[in-house]
Amino acid sequence: MSTQEFTQLLTQTVERLSEKDSLKGLFHQHREGNPPPSNKVLEEIVELSRAILFPGYFGKSSVDMRIIRYHMGVSIERLHTLLSDQICAGLGFAPGDEEEETSATALQQRAEQLAAQLIARLPDIRELLATDVEAAYNGDPAATGYGEIISCYPIIKALVNYRVAHELLLLNVPLIPRMLTEMAHSETGIDIHPAAQIGHHFTIDHGTGVVIGATCIIGNNVKLYQGVTLGAKSFPLDSDGNPIKGIPRHPILEDDVIVYANATLLGRITIGKGCVVGANVWVTHSMKPKTKKYKKDKTDNIDLEFNNGTGI
């Protein structure tokens, strides 16, 4: 290939990649001076949030009660600065904002207010996470203490991201909540959509491979094991044959439910209070409170039982 042919080929490729029709839905026009959200900065936000919520376990290990107020002040100030900038970047992805005329100053002020509102909710988030730590400790005979739960268990890391992301979603912050939970997904193997509603004393034993869909509602004192899927069974379609968005399509788990490893629960079904779903079971219909569903043995067609229902 001659130099002229090589140059012509590159020029044609640039033209094709720049065609407006080829970029439809794949290109985001950023406001001047407003870059997209940064995964690197969001990672720092996650680490700061974990250090604020669990001081001494994450971040600077030298912190003690004599300097805790100073430490919190510095961390909160840093978090507000970083979060404001990332929310500002994320606001550019709000539906309809592409054509909306909003000054950079007004956008930054809105982002700063949203960041402050999120930070004001951190004490409540910590209270919820404390119940999650307690649930993980009480539910695992191998756990030696709360310190081990906070430092080592993937569910706590995933829940920090989820509970912060959920509050941001409630504040109508676009894009950032999903980025935070996907970061936890990559780190822990636990995939929780930020729109899911999860009560207190929630835990996942081991955790890897768990999927919790956007419209899931999970009550209090619920325990899942690895590989559990709380997914959608089917999708009503619009006139173009595409799934209709925003409709309830994932399971509801009421209080005190246990779902064992690799169980799959699909559709807008209700798993009643105190139910137990055994390992490797598919559930596509609602279960009455305090009922159990185990995989049946193919040879004698009787229900397999766990050791006193306490685990596998």
N, C-alpha and C positions, 0 to 999 in steps of 0.2 A: 504494500500500500504506500503510495507516494505521500509526501508531506501535505500536498494540496488536498488529496482525498481524505487523509486523516483529519485535517482541519475542518473540512466540509462535514465529515461524519459527526464530529464533536458539536459543531454549530447546529446541525439538524437535531441532535439529541437535546441540546439546550432548548431549542425552540419547542420541541414536543413536550418536554418536562415543564415548560412555562405556560403552556396553553391553558386558558381559563377553564375550559370545560373539563380538562383532566384533573384540575385542582378542586372541583366542586366537592365540598364537604371534607376536604383533606388539608385545607389551608386556613390558618387563623391569622387575621390581620390584627397586629398588635398596635395599641396606641403608642405614639412617639414617646420614647423614654421609659416604656413600661414592658419589661421582658416577661416571658412566661414563668410560671412557678418553677422553682429549682428543687430537684430531688435532693441535692446536696444540702441546701438550706433546710428543707423539711426534715432531713435526718437529724440536723442539729436541734430543730424544734422538738422532735421526738425525744432526744436525749435530755434536753432541758426539762421537758414535761415530766419525764420519768424521775429526774433528779429532784424536782419540786414536789412531786407526789410521794416519792420514797427517798427522802434525803438520807445520805449515807450509804445507800445501796447502788445508786447510779450517780454519775458526775463525780465531784470531788469527795473522796472518801474521808478527808480530814475534817469535814464539818462536824461540829458538836453543838450542844445546846447553848453554850455561851455565846456563840456567834450565829445561831440559826436565823435570827431576825435579819441580820446583815446579809447573810448568805441568800435568804429568800428574796430580799429586796433587790440584790444584784441580779439574781436569776430571773425574777419577774420582769425587771426592766429590760433585760436582754431578750426575754421571750416576747414581750410586747413589741419591741422593735422588729424582730425577725418575722413574727406572725403578721404584723401590720403590712409589711412589704409583700409577703406571700399572699395574703388575702387580697391585697390590691391587685396583684398580678392575676389572681384567680377570678376577680370580678369581671375581668375582660372576657370570661367564658360564660357569663350569665346569658340566658336566652334573650335575644333581642338587643343585646348591648352593642352588637357590631355597628348598628346604625345610630345608636344613641349618642347625642352630644353631651358629654360629661367632662368637665374640666379635670385636669390632673389633680388639682388641689382638693376638689370636692370628692374625688375618688379616694384619695389618700385619707381624708378625714373620715370618710365612711369606713374604710378599712381599719383605721385606728380605733373607732368606736366598737366595731365588731370584735377586734382583738381584745379590747378591754372587757367586753361582755363575756367572752370565752374565759378569760383569766378569772373573772369574778365567780365563775362556776367551778373552778378547780377544787375548792373545799368540798363541794358536794360530790364531785367526781372521786375525790380521795375517799370519802365515806363509802361510796359504792364499791370502790376497789378493795377497801378493807374487808368488806363482806365476801368478796370474791377470793381473797387470800384465805380467809377463814374457811370458806367452803372447800378450797383445794386442800388445805391442811387436814380438815376433819374427814375428808373423803378418801385420803390416800394413806394407808398404813405404813408406806415406805417413807413418808415425809418426817423429817426430824425436827422441824421448827418453821416458823414464819419466815425466817431469814433465808432458808433454803427455797421456800416457795417463791419469794420475791426475786431472788437472785437467779434461779435456775429454771423455773417452770415456764414454758413458752406461752401458756394461756395468759399469764399476767402481763407479759409484754404485748401480746395481741390485744388484750382488753384495755390496756392504756391507750393504744392507738384507736381502738374502736370507740371507747367512751369519749375521748376528746373529739374524734371525728363526728360522732353522733351529735354532740352539742353544736359543733360548727354547722352541721347540716340543718339542725333546728333553727339556727340563725340565718339560714338561706345563703350560706357561703357556697359558691359553686366550685366544683372540681377538687379543691383541697381535701375534703373529707374522703373521697374515693382514693386519692393518692396516698393518704395516710394508712388506710386499711389495706391497700395493695402492698405497701411497704411491709406491713406486718405479715401479710400473706407470704411474701418472699422470704422473710426472716424466720417465720415459725411454721409455715405450711398450713396455717389456719386462715380460712377465707370467710370473713364476716363483713357483710355489706353494711355501710354506715347507717343505712335507713332502717335496719332491723331494730326491733324494740326488745331489750333484754333487761330483766329485773335484777334484784339483788341476790347475793349468794349463788352466783353462776360459776360453773367451772367445767373444764374439759380435761379429762385424764389423758395424758400423752399429747393428744391434740392433732397430730399430723393428719392431713387429708380431710378435715372437717370443713363443710360448706354450709353457710347460713345465708339464705336469700334475703332480698331487700324487704319483702313484706312479711317476714317472720315476726311473730310475737311470742316471746319467751317469758314465762312467769318467773316467780321467785323460787330459789332452792332447786334449780334444775341442773342436772349433771349429764353431760355427753361424754362418750368415749371416742377414740380415734376413728377416722374414716366415716363418721356420720354425715349424711347429706340431708339437709332440710331444703328441698327444692320444689320446683314447679312441675306439675304433672302434664299440663297442656296449656296452650295459649289461644284464647279467642283471637280471631283474625279480623283485620279491618277490610275495607272494600278492595284494597290492593293485595290482600293475602299476607300482610305482615302482622306480627303479633301486636296486640293493643297494649300500650305501655300504661303503667301506673295502677293497674288493677290488683287487688289482693289475690295472690296465687301461691303463697307458701304456707307451711303449717303454723298452727297455733299450738304451743305447748303450755299447758296450765301449770300451776305450782307443783313442786315435788315430783316432777317427772324424771325418770332415768332412761336414757337411750344408750344401749351397749354398742360395741364396736361394729362398724361397717353397716349399720342399719341405714335404710333409705326411706325417708318419709316424704311423700310427694303430694302436692296440691293443697288447696285451702281446706285442710282437715283440722279437726280439733282433737288433740290428745289430752284427755281429761286429767284432772288433778290426781296425783299419786300413781299414774300409770307406769308400767315398766315395759319397754320395748327391747326384746332380746337381740343378740348379735346376728348380723347377716339377714335381717328380716326386711322385707319390703312392706310398707304400710301406705295404702292409698285411700283408706276409709277412716273416719273418725273412730276414736276409742272412748268408751264410757269411763268415768273416773274409777280409779283403783282396779283397772283390769290389766292383764298381762298378755303379751303376744310373743311367743317364742317360735323359733324355726322348728318345724316338725321333722322327726327322724323318718326317713323314707322306708325303712325296713319294717317298723312296727307302728308307724303313724301316731306316736305319742309325743307329747310336748317334752322337749329337753328342758331341764331345770338347772339353774345355777346353784352354787353352794349357798343355800338359805337366801338366795336373792341378793347376796352382798357383792358379787363381782365375778370376774372370769379369770 
